Amino acid sequence: MEAGPKLRYYDANAWRPVAPRVKPAAHSEFLRTGRISRHRDDWFPQERRYLTYAEVAERTGKKLETAGETTHERLNAFHHDIQFPKVLFHRTFPERPHLGYCHVTAASSYLAQRSVSWSFYICNFFAEIGETEQFFENINAERRRMYFAVAIEGEPGGERLRINRSIRGNGVLFQTSNPHDALRNVLMLGAPDHAFRAILQKM
């Protein structure tokens, strides 16, 4: 990813602007009660607590892995003949730690008349799957989800993992922002026979 301007993140839960209260003037309040207000809101506006990139990445990772856990459970709850291993890990971008992706599962299917290894991912953004070594291109953070599966060479999570671009020209088995379509596509990849696939196509 291209490095852009340095982003700053703050903890929205720690800083919640409150509706302004109608308060008497300080001098009339003193005349009425004989006390000087020590309430924090009367003196200083509450400060935002800015987060470090590590804190943002940790929060992003937890959300991604929670989504991955839920998705994996839904996949394996569909039918006892279609089960996927849980291979859960996430990555965030160093310069934009609020963006990241989660690997959910990996398996092999018989595609293009041969056995093909593939991985299934969830992202909290939408992008094009890169045609070169760069995995993501034209990232669109306004579209807040993407599900995709790619043919792979190497072990999931390993340093030598690569997209197998000999499959379907670019290695992309499917790509969608619709969670229903994503589940159906993964189930079709794991379906044991054509009869199962025919049922799944009608979902």
Disulfide bonds with the S-S distance in Angstrom:
none
